[in-house]
Amino acid sequence: MGIFGYAVAVLFVGLGLYLIFTKSLDQIQPELRTIVGVVLLFYGIFRAVLNYQKQREARYEEDE
């Protein structure tokens, strides 16, 4: 499950960066693209941090 969690986090970060920096989605307002992109970017980072903490707790409990 750890690898899947990181993969989803990378997917969200990648999608957020794509929305922020792409020029191919001209039909969407730039402000909306930026807002949604930043939210997805931060959510991806948040998921990665949570996944890291869960992995760390699992390893710590395993060692005891």
PQR file with spaces between the fields and no chain letter, atoms N, CA, C, O and H, PARSE charges and radii, in Angstrom:
ATOM       1  N    MET     1       0.817   -1.209    0.000 -0.4000 1.5000
ATOM       2  CA   MET     1       0.000    0.000    0.000 -0.0000 2.0000
ATOM       3  C    MET     1       0.852    1.261    0.000  0.5500 1.7000
ATOM       4  O    MET     1       0.403    2.318   -0.442 -0.5500 1.4000
ATOM       5  N    GLY     2       2.059    1.153    0.486 -0.4000 1.5000
ATOM       6  CA   GLY     2       2.917    2.332    0.549 -0.0000 2.0000
ATOM       7  C    GLY     2       3.274    2.866   -0.816  0.5500 1.7000
ATOM       8  O    GLY     2       3.261    4.076   -1.039 -0.5500 1.4000
ATOM       9  H    GLY     2       2.424    0.295    0.846  0.4000 1.0000
ATOM      10  N    ILE     3       3.594    1.969   -1.732 -0.4000 1.5000
ATOM      11  CA   ILE     3       3.964    2.394   -3.078 -0.0000 2.0000
ATOM      12  C    ILE     3       2.758    3.019   -3.777  0.5500 1.7000
ATOM      13  O    ILE     3       2.893    4.024   -4.475 -0.5500 1.4000
ATOM      14  H    ILE     3       3.604    0.986   -1.550  0.4000 1.0000
ATOM      15  N    PHE     4       1.587    2.426   -3.590 -0.4000 1.5000
ATOM      16  CA   PHE     4       0.376    2.979   -4.191 -0.0000 2.0000
ATOM      17  C    PHE     4       0.099    4.382   -3.644  0.5500 1.7000
ATOM      18  O    PHE     4      -0.281    5.273   -4.404 -0.5500 1.4000
ATOM      19  H    PHE     4       1.477    1.610   -3.023  0.4000 1.0000
ATOM      20  N    GLY     5       0.283    4.586   -2.352 -0.4000 1.5000
ATOM      21  CA   GLY     5       0.074    5.906   -1.755 -0.0000 2.0000
ATOM      22  C    GLY     5       1.005    6.944   -2.328  0.5500 1.7000
ATOM      23  O    GLY     5       0.594    8.071   -2.606 -0.5500 1.4000
ATOM      24  H    GLY     5       0.592    3.862   -1.735  0.4000 1.0000
ATOM      25  N    TYR     6       2.267    6.570   -2.509 -0.4000 1.5000
ATOM      26  CA   TYR     6       3.221    7.503   -3.111 -0.0000 2.0000
ATOM      27  C    TYR     6       2.892    7.763   -4.576  0.5500 1.7000
ATOM      28  O    TYR     6       3.051    8.884   -5.060 -0.5500 1.4000
ATOM      29  H    TYR     6       2.601    5.655   -2.283  0.4000 1.0000
ATOM      30  N    ALA     7       2.436    6.735   -5.281 -0.4000 1.5000
ATOM      31  CA   ALA     7       2.082    6.909   -6.691 -0.0000 2.0000
ATOM      32  C    ALA     7       0.908    7.880   -6.846  0.5500 1.7000
ATOM      33  O    ALA     7       0.908    8.719   -7.747 -0.5500 1.4000
ATOM      34  H    ALA     7       2.306    5.825   -4.888  0.4000 1.0000
ATOM      35  N    VAL     8      -0.077    7.766   -5.978 -0.4000 1.5000
ATOM      36  CA   VAL     8      -1.216    8.677   -6.021 -0.0000 2.0000
ATOM      37  C    VAL     8      -0.763   10.100   -5.687  0.5500 1.7000
ATOM      38  O    VAL     8      -1.215   11.059   -6.312 -0.5500 1.4000
ATOM      39  H    VAL     8      -0.077    7.085   -5.246  0.4000 1.0000
ATOM      40  N    ALA     9       0.115   10.233   -4.717 -0.4000 1.5000
ATOM      41  CA   ALA     9       0.626   11.558   -4.365 -0.0000 2.0000
ATOM      42  C    ALA     9       1.375   12.180   -5.542  0.5500 1.7000
ATOM      43  O    ALA     9       1.205   13.364   -5.832 -0.5500 1.4000
ATOM      44  H    ALA     9       0.482    9.454   -4.209  0.4000 1.0000
ATOM      45  N    VAL    10       2.194   11.390   -6.214 -0.4000 1.5000
ATOM      46  CA   VAL    10       2.928   11.896   -7.380 -0.0000 2.0000
ATOM      47  C    VAL    10       1.956   12.268   -8.495  0.5500 1.7000
ATOM      48  O    VAL    10       2.165   13.255   -9.202 -0.5500 1.4000
ATOM      49  H    VAL    10       2.332   10.428   -5.979  0.4000 1.0000
ATOM      50  N    LEU    11       0.892   11.477   -8.653 -0.4000 1.5000
ATOM      51  CA   LEU    11      -0.115   11.782   -9.664 -0.0000 2.0000
ATOM      52  C    LEU    11      -0.778   13.131   -9.383  0.5500 1.7000
ATOM      53  O    LEU    11      -0.951   13.935  -10.299 -0.5500 1.4000
ATOM      54  H    LEU    11       0.723   10.675   -8.079  0.4000 1.0000
ATOM      55  N    PHE    12      -1.146   13.382   -8.139 -0.4000 1.5000
ATOM      56  CA   PHE    12      -1.766   14.661   -7.787 -0.0000 2.0000
ATOM      57  C    PHE    12      -0.796   15.822   -7.992  0.5500 1.7000
ATOM      58  O    PHE    12      -1.184   16.866   -8.517 -0.5500 1.4000
ATOM      59  H    PHE    12      -1.005   12.728   -7.395  0.4000 1.0000
ATOM      60  N    VAL    13       0.441   15.653   -7.590 -0.4000 1.5000
ATOM      61  CA   VAL    13       1.431   16.709   -7.774 -0.0000 2.0000
ATOM      62  C    VAL    13       1.641   16.975   -9.266  0.5500 1.7000
ATOM      63  O    VAL    13       1.693   18.128   -9.695 -0.5500 1.4000
ATOM      64  H    VAL    13       0.756   14.805   -7.163  0.4000 1.0000
ATOM      65  N    GLY    14       1.760   15.914  -10.043 -0.4000 1.5000
ATOM      66  CA   GLY    14       1.951   16.072  -11.479 -0.0000 2.0000
ATOM      67  C    GLY    14       0.770   16.757  -12.155  0.5500 1.7000
ATOM      68  O    GLY    14       0.951   17.627  -13.007 -0.5500 1.4000
ATOM      69  H    GLY    14       1.718   14.978   -9.694  0.4000 1.0000
ATOM      70  N    LEU    15      -0.436   16.361  -11.772 -0.4000 1.5000
ATOM      71  CA   LEU    15      -1.623   16.990  -12.337 -0.0000 2.0000
ATOM      72  C    LEU    15      -1.709   18.466  -11.942  0.5500 1.7000
ATOM      73  O    LEU    15      -2.084   19.314  -12.753 -0.5500 1.4000
ATOM      74  H    LEU    15      -0.583   15.654  -11.080  0.4000 1.0000
ATOM      75  N    GLY    16      -1.362   18.760  -10.700 -0.4000 1.5000
ATOM      76  CA   GLY    16      -1.361   20.154  -10.262 -0.0000 2.0000
ATOM      77  C    GLY    16      -0.361   20.988  -11.036  0.5500 1.7000
ATOM      78  O    GLY    16      -0.677   22.098  -11.465 -0.5500 1.4000
ATOM      79  H    GLY    16      -1.058   18.071  -10.041  0.4000 1.0000
ATOM      80  N    LEU    17       0.846   20.465  -11.219 -0.4000 1.5000
ATOM      81  CA   LEU    17       1.853   21.194  -11.986 -0.0000 2.0000
ATOM      82  C    LEU    17       1.426   21.351  -13.443  0.5500 1.7000
ATOM      83  O    LEU    17       1.650   22.395  -14.056 -0.5500 1.4000
ATOM      84  H    LEU    17       1.103   19.564  -10.870  0.4000 1.0000
ATOM      85  N    TYR    18       0.812   20.311  -13.988 -0.4000 1.5000
ATOM      86  CA   TYR    18       0.332   20.391  -15.357 -0.0000 2.0000
ATOM      87  C    TYR    18      -0.701   21.508  -15.510  0.5500 1.7000
ATOM      88  O    TYR    18      -0.633   22.294  -16.455 -0.5500 1.4000
ATOM      89  H    TYR    18       0.630   19.463  -13.490  0.4000 1.0000
ATOM      90  N    LEU    19      -1.649   21.574  -14.587 -0.4000 1.5000
ATOM      91  CA   LEU    19      -2.674   22.615  -14.669 -0.0000 2.0000
ATOM      92  C    LEU    19      -2.083   24.006  -14.506  0.5500 1.7000
ATOM      93  O    LEU    19      -2.544   24.950  -15.147 -0.5500 1.4000
ATOM      94  H    LEU    19      -1.704   20.935  -13.819  0.4000 1.0000
ATOM      95  N    ILE    20      -1.083   24.145  -13.670 -0.4000 1.5000
ATOM      96  CA   ILE    20      -0.490   25.456  -13.439 -0.0000 2.0000
ATOM      97  C    ILE    20       0.300   25.928  -14.657  0.5500 1.7000
ATOM      98  O    ILE    20       0.219   27.098  -15.033 -0.5500 1.4000
ATOM      99  H    ILE    20      -0.709   23.378  -13.149  0.4000 1.0000
ATOM     100  N    PHE    21       1.059   25.033  -15.273 -0.4000 1.5000
ATOM     101  CA   PHE    21       2.009   25.457  -16.296 -0.0000 2.0000
ATOM     102  C    PHE    21       1.607   25.159  -17.735  0.5500 1.7000
ATOM     103  O    PHE    21       2.354   25.514  -18.648 -0.5500 1.4000
ATOM     104  H    PHE    21       1.126   24.083  -14.968  0.4000 1.0000
ATOM     105  N    THR    22       0.463   24.526  -17.980 -0.4000 1.5000
ATOM     106  CA   THR    22       0.102   24.178  -19.344 -0.0000 2.0000
ATOM     107  C    THR    22      -0.497   25.365  -20.093  0.5500 1.7000
ATOM     108  O    THR    22      -1.115   26.255  -19.508 -0.5500 1.4000
ATOM     109  H    THR    22      -0.143   24.239  -17.239  0.4000 1.0000
ATOM     110  N    LYS    23      -0.294   25.345  -21.381 -0.4000 1.5000
ATOM     111  CA   LYS    23      -0.926   26.344  -22.247 -0.0000 2.0000
ATOM     112  C    LYS    23      -2.005   25.698  -23.111  0.5500 1.7000
ATOM     113  O    LYS    23      -2.699   26.386  -23.859 -0.5500 1.4000
ATOM     114  H    LYS    23       0.208   24.623  -21.856  0.4000 1.0000
ATOM     115  N    SER    24      -2.147   24.377  -23.008 -0.4000 1.5000
ATOM     116  CA   SER    24      -3.072   23.665  -23.889 -0.0000 2.0000
ATOM     117  C    SER    24      -4.531   23.700  -23.421  0.5500 1.7000
ATOM     118  O    SER    24      -5.418   23.317  -24.183 -0.5500 1.4000
ATOM     119  H    SER    24      -1.583   23.818  -22.400  0.4000 1.0000
ATOM     120  N    LEU    25      -4.793   24.133  -22.230 -0.4000 1.5000
ATOM     121  CA   LEU    25      -6.173   24.183  -21.717 -0.0000 2.0000
ATOM     122  C    LEU    25      -6.679   25.626  -21.718  0.5500 1.7000
ATOM     123  O    LEU    25      -7.017   26.175  -20.669 -0.5500 1.4000
ATOM     124  H    LEU    25      -4.072   24.444  -21.611  0.4000 1.0000
ATOM     125  N    ASP    26      -6.727   26.223  -22.888 -0.4000 1.5000
ATOM     126  CA   ASP    26      -7.133   27.626  -22.995 -0.0000 2.0000
ATOM     127  C    ASP    26      -8.617   27.840  -22.721  0.5500 1.7000
ATOM     128  O    ASP    26      -9.022   28.957  -22.398 -0.5500 1.4000
ATOM     129  H    ASP    26      -6.453   25.776  -23.740  0.4000 1.0000
ATOM     130  N    GLN    27      -9.444   26.790  -22.843 -0.4000 1.5000
ATOM     131  CA   GLN    27     -10.874   26.945  -22.620 -0.0000 2.0000
ATOM     132  C    GLN    27     -11.204   27.130  -21.139  0.5500 1.7000
ATOM     133  O    GLN    27     -12.313   27.550  -20.808 -0.5500 1.4000
ATOM     134  H    GLN    27      -9.115   25.883  -23.106  0.4000 1.0000
ATOM     135  N    ILE    28     -10.271   26.829  -20.250 -0.4000 1.5000
ATOM     136  CA   ILE    28     -10.463   27.036  -18.810 -0.0000 2.0000
ATOM     137  C    ILE    28      -9.782   28.345  -18.427  0.5500 1.7000
ATOM     138  O    ILE    28      -8.667   28.628  -18.866 -0.5500 1.4000
ATOM     139  H    ILE    28      -9.370   26.488  -20.518  0.4000 1.0000
ATOM     140  N    GLN    29     -10.455   29.129  -17.614 -0.4000 1.5000
ATOM     141  CA   GLN    29      -9.891   30.414  -17.196 -0.0000 2.0000
ATOM     142  C    GLN    29      -8.559   30.196  -16.479  0.5500 1.7000
ATOM     143  O    GLN    29      -8.445   29.272  -15.675 -0.5500 1.4000
ATOM     144  H    GLN    29     -11.360   28.898  -17.257  0.4000 1.0000
ATOM     145  N    PRO    30      -7.556   31.022  -16.751 -0.5600 1.5000
ATOM     146  CA   PRO    30      -6.236   30.840  -16.130  0.2800 2.0000
ATOM     147  C    PRO    30      -6.267   30.903  -14.599  0.5500 1.7000
ATOM     148  O    PRO    30      -5.527   30.179  -13.932 -0.5500 1.4000
ATOM     149  N    GLU    31      -7.115   31.759  -14.049 -0.4000 1.5000
ATOM     150  CA   GLU    31      -7.191   31.871  -12.593 -0.0000 2.0000
ATOM     151  C    GLU    31      -7.718   30.575  -11.980  0.5500 1.7000
ATOM     152  O    GLU    31      -7.206   30.108  -10.962 -0.5500 1.4000
ATOM     153  H    GLU    31      -7.716   32.347  -14.591  0.4000 1.0000
ATOM     154  N    LEU    32      -8.739   30.002  -12.602 -0.4000 1.5000
ATOM     155  CA   LEU    32      -9.308   28.754  -12.111 -0.0000 2.0000
ATOM     156  C    LEU    32      -8.307   27.613  -12.235  0.5500 1.7000
ATOM     157  O    LEU    32      -8.176   26.795  -11.325 -0.5500 1.4000
ATOM     158  H    LEU    32      -9.155   30.381  -13.429  0.4000 1.0000
ATOM     159  N    ARG    33      -7.600   27.557  -13.365 -0.4000 1.5000
ATOM     160  CA   ARG    33      -6.566   26.539  -13.547 -0.0000 2.0000
ATOM     161  C    ARG    33      -5.505   26.648  -12.473  0.5500 1.7000
ATOM     162  O    ARG    33      -5.066   25.637  -11.924 -0.5500 1.4000
ATOM     163  H    ARG    33      -7.706   28.221  -14.105  0.4000 1.0000
ATOM     164  N    THR    34      -5.091   27.861  -12.173 -0.4000 1.5000
ATOM     165  CA   THR    34      -4.056   28.062  -11.157 -0.0000 2.0000
ATOM     166  C    THR    34      -4.548   27.649   -9.781  0.5500 1.7000
ATOM     167  O    THR    34      -3.826   26.978   -9.043 -0.5500 1.4000
ATOM     168  H    THR    34      -5.448   28.681  -12.619  0.4000 1.0000
ATOM     169  N    ILE    35      -5.757   28.035   -9.427 -0.4000 1.5000
ATOM     170  CA   ILE    35      -6.304   27.700   -8.106 -0.0000 2.0000
ATOM     171  C    ILE    35      -6.424   26.185   -7.949  0.5500 1.7000
ATOM     172  O    ILE    35      -5.984   25.624   -6.945 -0.5500 1.4000
ATOM     173  H    ILE    35      -6.344   28.580  -10.026  0.4000 1.0000
ATOM     174  N    VAL    36      -7.017   25.527   -8.938 -0.4000 1.5000
ATOM     175  CA   VAL    36      -7.185   24.075   -8.863 -0.0000 2.0000
ATOM     176  C    VAL    36      -5.820   23.389   -8.873  0.5500 1.7000
ATOM     177  O    VAL    36      -5.613   22.406   -8.162 -0.5500 1.4000
ATOM     178  H    VAL    36      -7.374   25.983   -9.754  0.4000 1.0000
ATOM     179  N    GLY    37      -4.895   23.900   -9.672 -0.4000 1.5000
ATOM     180  CA   GLY    37      -3.552   23.330   -9.725 -0.0000 2.0000
ATOM     181  C    GLY    37      -2.826   23.426   -8.395  0.5500 1.7000
ATOM     182  O    GLY    37      -2.178   22.469   -7.970 -0.5500 1.4000
ATOM     183  H    GLY    37      -5.062   24.699  -10.250  0.4000 1.0000
ATOM     184  N    VAL    38      -2.929   24.564   -7.740 -0.4000 1.5000
ATOM     185  CA   VAL    38      -2.274   24.739   -6.441 -0.0000 2.0000
ATOM     186  C    VAL    38      -2.906   23.833   -5.396  0.5500 1.7000
ATOM     187  O    VAL    38      -2.199   23.246   -4.576 -0.5500 1.4000
ATOM     188  H    VAL    38      -3.455   25.341   -8.085  0.4000 1.0000
ATOM     189  N    VAL    39      -4.235   23.711   -5.416 -0.4000 1.5000
ATOM     190  CA   VAL    39      -4.910   22.827   -4.463 -0.0000 2.0000
ATOM     191  C    VAL    39      -4.458   21.381   -4.679  0.5500 1.7000
ATOM     192  O    VAL    39      -4.149   20.682   -3.714 -0.5500 1.4000
ATOM     193  H    VAL    39      -4.809   24.188   -6.082  0.4000 1.0000
ATOM     194  N    LEU    40      -4.417   20.928   -5.929 -0.4000 1.5000
ATOM     195  CA   LEU    40      -3.962   19.564   -6.213 -0.0000 2.0000
ATOM     196  C    LEU    40      -2.500   19.365   -5.822  0.5500 1.7000
ATOM     197  O    LEU    40      -2.129   18.308   -5.311 -0.5500 1.4000
ATOM     198  H    LEU    40      -4.668   21.496   -6.713  0.4000 1.0000
ATOM     199  N    LEU    41      -1.686   20.365   -6.057 -0.4000 1.5000
ATOM     200  CA   LEU    41      -0.271   20.295   -5.688 -0.0000 2.0000
ATOM     201  C    LEU    41      -0.108   20.122   -4.180  0.5500 1.7000
ATOM     202  O    LEU    41       0.623   19.241   -3.726 -0.5500 1.4000
ATOM     203  H    LEU    41      -1.987   21.223   -6.472  0.4000 1.0000
ATOM     204  N    PHE    42      -0.782   20.955   -3.418 -0.4000 1.5000
ATOM     205  CA   PHE    42      -0.677   20.850   -1.965 -0.0000 2.0000
ATOM     206  C    PHE    42      -1.302   19.557   -1.431  0.5500 1.7000
ATOM     207  O    PHE    42      -0.804   18.979   -0.465 -0.5500 1.4000
ATOM     208  H    PHE    42      -1.375   21.671   -3.787  0.4000 1.0000
ATOM     209  N    TYR    43      -2.387   19.107   -2.056 -0.4000 1.5000
ATOM     210  CA   TYR    43      -3.004   17.856   -1.625 -0.0000 2.0000
ATOM     211  C    TYR    43      -2.072   16.675   -1.885  0.5500 1.7000
ATOM     212  O    TYR    43      -1.983   15.760   -1.067 -0.5500 1.4000
ATOM     213  H    TYR    43      -2.792   19.577   -2.840  0.4000 1.0000
ATOM     214  N    GLY    44      -1.387   16.694   -3.009 -0.4000 1.5000
ATOM     215  CA   GLY    44      -0.418   15.643   -3.303 -0.0000 2.0000
ATOM     216  C    GLY    44       0.723   15.624   -2.302  0.5500 1.7000
ATOM     217  O    GLY    44       1.144   14.557   -1.854 -0.5500 1.4000
ATOM     218  H    GLY    44      -1.459   17.438   -3.674  0.4000 1.0000
ATOM     219  N    ILE    45       1.222   16.795   -1.953 -0.4000 1.5000
ATOM     220  CA   ILE    45       2.288   16.884   -0.947 -0.0000 2.0000
ATOM     221  C    ILE    45       1.770   16.402    0.406  0.5500 1.7000
ATOM     222  O    ILE    45       2.466   15.685    1.124 -0.5500 1.4000
ATOM     223  H    ILE    45       0.879   17.662   -2.317  0.4000 1.0000
ATOM     224  N    PHE    46       0.545   16.800    0.746 -0.4000 1.5000
ATOM     225  CA   PHE    46      -0.066   16.381    2.002 -0.0000 2.0000
ATOM     226  C    PHE    46      -0.190   14.859    2.065  0.5500 1.7000
ATOM     227  O    PHE    46       0.125   14.253    3.089 -0.5500 1.4000
ATOM     228  H    PHE    46      -0.020   17.382    0.162  0.4000 1.0000
ATOM     229  N    ARG    47      -0.649   14.239    0.976 -0.4000 1.5000
ATOM     230  CA   ARG    47      -0.778   12.780    0.934 -0.0000 2.0000
ATOM     231  C    ARG    47       0.574   12.101    1.066  0.5500 1.7000
ATOM     232  O    ARG    47       0.688   11.073    1.734 -0.5500 1.4000
ATOM     233  H    ARG    47      -0.906   14.731    0.144  0.4000 1.0000
ATOM     234  N    ALA    48       1.592   12.658    0.442 -0.4000 1.5000
ATOM     235  CA   ALA    48       2.926   12.066    0.527 -0.0000 2.0000
ATOM     236  C    ALA    48       3.448   12.124    1.964  0.5500 1.7000
ATOM     237  O    ALA    48       4.044   11.162    2.449 -0.5500 1.4000
ATOM     238  H    ALA    48       1.499   13.493   -0.101  0.4000 1.0000
ATOM     239  N    VAL    49       3.228   13.233    2.634 -0.4000 1.5000
ATOM     240  CA   VAL    49       3.679   13.374    4.023 -0.0000 2.0000
ATOM     241  C    VAL    49       2.923   12.403    4.926  0.5500 1.7000
ATOM     242  O    VAL    49       3.528   11.751    5.777 -0.5500 1.4000
ATOM     243  H    VAL    49       2.744   14.014    2.240  0.4000 1.0000
ATOM     244  N    LEU    50       1.601   12.304    4.746 -0.4000 1.5000
ATOM     245  CA   LEU    50       0.824   11.358    5.547 -0.0000 2.0000
ATOM     246  C    LEU    50       1.269    9.925    5.300  0.5500 1.7000
ATOM     247  O    LEU    50       1.382    9.135    6.237 -0.5500 1.4000
ATOM     248  H    LEU    50       1.110   12.834    4.054  0.4000 1.0000
ATOM     249  N    ASN    51       1.519    9.592    4.052 -0.4000 1.5000
ATOM     250  CA   ASN    51       1.974    8.244    3.719 -0.0000 2.0000
ATOM     251  C    ASN    51       3.329    7.960    4.364  0.5500 1.7000
ATOM     252  O    ASN    51       3.559    6.864    4.876 -0.5500 1.4000
ATOM     253  H    ASN    51       1.427   10.234    3.290  0.4000 1.0000
ATOM     254  N    TYR    52       4.216    8.936    4.339 -0.4000 1.5000
ATOM     255  CA   TYR    52       5.521    8.778    4.960 -0.0000 2.0000
ATOM     256  C    TYR    52       5.377    8.549    6.466  0.5500 1.7000
ATOM     257  O    TYR    52       6.048    7.685    7.031 -0.5500 1.4000
ATOM     258  H    TYR    52       4.030    9.826    3.923  0.4000 1.0000
ATOM     259  N    GLN    53       4.510    9.318    7.108 -0.4000 1.5000
ATOM     260  CA   GLN    53       4.309    9.167    8.546 -0.0000 2.0000
ATOM     261  C    GLN    53       3.727    7.797    8.889  0.5500 1.7000
ATOM     262  O    GLN    53       4.135    7.180    9.873 -0.5500 1.4000
ATOM     263  H    GLN    53       3.965   10.020    6.648  0.4000 1.0000
ATOM     264  N    LYS    54       2.786    7.324    8.094 -0.4000 1.5000
ATOM     265  CA   LYS    54       2.212    5.995    8.340 -0.0000 2.0000
ATOM     266  C    LYS    54       3.261    4.904    8.165  0.5500 1.7000
ATOM     267  O    LYS    54       3.314    3.958    8.951 -0.5500 1.4000
ATOM     268  H    LYS    54       2.454    7.825    7.295  0.4000 1.0000
ATOM     269  N    GLN    55       4.093    5.034    7.137 -0.4000 1.5000
ATOM     270  CA   GLN    55       5.152    4.057    6.911 -0.0000 2.0000
ATOM     271  C    GLN    55       6.139    4.061    8.078  0.5500 1.7000
ATOM     272  O    GLN    55       6.594    3.009    8.526 -0.5500 1.4000
ATOM     273  H    GLN    55       4.050    5.802    6.499  0.4000 1.0000
ATOM     274  N    ARG    56       6.453    5.239    8.551 -0.4000 1.5000
ATOM     275  CA   ARG    56       7.401    5.383    9.664 -0.0000 2.0000
ATOM     276  C    ARG    56       6.833    4.778   10.942  0.5500 1.7000
ATOM     277  O    ARG    56       7.545    4.091   11.674 -0.5500 1.4000
ATOM     278  H    ARG    56       6.083    6.094    8.186  0.4000 1.0000
ATOM     279  N    GLU    57       5.545    5.032   11.218 -0.4000 1.5000
ATOM     280  CA   GLU    57       4.897    4.449   12.403 -0.0000 2.0000
ATOM     281  C    GLU    57       4.869    2.927   12.305  0.5500 1.7000
ATOM     282  O    GLU    57       5.114    2.232   13.291 -0.5500 1.4000
ATOM     283  H    GLU    57       4.966    5.590   10.624  0.4000 1.0000
ATOM     284  N    ALA    58       4.574    2.422   11.129 -0.4000 1.5000
ATOM     285  CA   ALA    58       4.506    0.972   10.945 -0.0000 2.0000
ATOM     286  C    ALA    58       5.870    0.342   11.192  0.5500 1.7000
ATOM     287  O    ALA    58       5.959   -0.716   11.816 -0.5500 1.4000
ATOM     288  H    ALA    58       4.375    2.987   10.329  0.4000 1.0000
ATOM     289  N    ARG    59       6.931    0.978   10.710 -0.4000 1.5000
ATOM     290  CA   ARG    59       8.275    0.455   10.945 -0.0000 2.0000
ATOM     291  C    ARG    59       8.656    0.536   12.413  0.5500 1.7000
ATOM     292  O    ARG    59       9.310   -0.364   12.938 -0.5500 1.4000
ATOM     293  H    ARG    59       6.858    1.837   10.203  0.4000 1.0000
ATOM     294  N    TYR    60       8.247    1.618   13.082 -0.4000 1.5000
ATOM     295  CA   TYR    60       8.563    1.799   14.493 -0.0000 2.0000
ATOM     296  C    TYR    60       7.850    0.744   15.339  0.5500 1.7000
ATOM     297  O    TYR    60       8.450    0.172   16.249 -0.5500 1.4000
ATOM     298  H    TYR    60       7.715    2.350   12.656  0.4000 1.0000
ATOM     299  N    GLU    61       6.566    0.484   15.043 -0.4000 1.5000
ATOM     300  CA   GLU    61       5.810   -0.522   15.777 -0.0000 2.0000
ATOM     301  C    GLU    61       6.335   -1.922   15.490  0.5500 1.7000
ATOM     302  O    GLU    61       6.280   -2.795   16.355 -0.5500 1.4000
ATOM     303  H    GLU    61       6.079    0.949   14.304  0.4000 1.0000
ATOM     304  N    GLU    62       6.829   -2.134   14.315 -0.4000 1.5000
ATOM     305  CA   GLU    62       7.384   -3.434   13.935 -0.0000 2.0000
ATOM     306  C    GLU    62       8.665   -3.734   14.700  0.5500 1.7000
ATOM     307  O    GLU    62       8.943   -4.886   15.034 -0.5500 1.4000
ATOM     308  H    GLU    62       6.874   -1.424   13.612  0.4000 1.0000
ATOM     309  N    ASP    63       9.435   -2.704   14.974 -0.4000 1.5000
ATOM     310  CA   ASP    63      10.712   -2.876   15.682 -0.0000 2.0000
ATOM     311  C    ASP    63      10.524   -3.172   17.161  0.5500 1.7000
ATOM     312  O    ASP    63      11.408   -3.759   17.785 -0.5500 1.4000
ATOM     313  H    ASP    63       9.209   -1.768   14.703  0.4000 1.0000
ATOM     314  N    GLU    64       9.404   -2.783   17.731 -0.4000 1.5000
ATOM     315  CA   GLU    64       9.205   -2.984   19.169 -0.0000 2.0000
ATOM     316  C    GLU    64       8.906   -4.354   19.498  0.5500 1.7000
ATOM     317  O    GLU    64       8.713   -4.679   20.670 -0.5500 1.4000
ATOM     318  H    GLU    64       8.686   -2.305   17.225  0.4000 1.0000
